[in-house]
Amino acid sequence: MSPNKKLAIIIVNWKQYDLTKKCLLSINKTKFNNYKIILVDNESSEKKLNVLLVSSPYYKLISKNLIKGASEVLNNKSVNFDVLYVPGALEIPPAIKFVSSSINKSNFFDGYIALGCVIRGETYHFEIVANESARSLSNLSVLSSLPIGNGI
């Protein structure tokens, strides 16, 4: 296949979450990366999403409340989730990239939610951290086709 052409992979699923997951993991292992996946779910009721909350607990009370709020929403929607803590807001995008790149292992997440707080001070540091964390998350989402919610 010509490197300029994009391959469309259409996966039709009906109550086969585990098989679909194996299929997606298998596709991700290929060397060919010029493709897009179209997943047709046909309203399976057994599908449980797995989401990773990536949090910077630099401001512990704020971080705790962000995780509490996200957890309540995810639990109400019957979404499975794990929490990963990183030192600061700038470490969140690389952590998501690292975890998503390890998809062939047992870590499989359908989406990611970045949680953290950057407080404006008297220096330009706030602008750098806020802008760069948002830019990095947007770039990662677009370039890697990852669903990422930005709660920083």
GISUL-V47887 format. One record per run of one state. SS is the DSSP state (alpha for helix, beta for strand, coil for the rest). FROM is the first residue (numbers start at 0). LEN is the number of residues. If there is no record, write none. Layout:
ss & from & len
SS & FROM & LEN
SS & FROM & LEN
This chain:
ss & from & len
coil & 0 & 6
beta & 6 & 6
coil & 12 & 4
alpha & 16 & 12
coil & 28 & 6
beta & 34 & 6
coil & 40 & 9
beta & 49 & 7
coil & 56 & 3
alpha & 59 & 17
coil & 76 & 3
beta & 79 & 7
coil & 86 & 3
alpha & 89 & 12
coil & 101 & 9
beta & 110 & 5
coil & 115 & 9
alpha & 124 & 20
coil & 144 & 3
beta & 147 & 4
coil & 151 & 1
